[in-house]
């Protein structure tokens, strides 16, 4: 049986390369700021998981109820 992948084959061309930079992205700064504000003011972050709703209105009501900070 012949192998599906030829290990001895040389790659002829590489299209595109990933550039690694040390400059943090703007979105990363915003996310860190949001996390710090949530910790400071005691706001809970979004819940993890998959939630299923019958209607958009039901989903909106659940989202509003769970996003209100409780004291």
Secondary structure by P-SEA (a helix, b strand, c coil): cccccccccccccccbbbbbbccccaaaaaaaaaaaaaaaaccccccccbbbbccaaaaaaaaaaaacccc
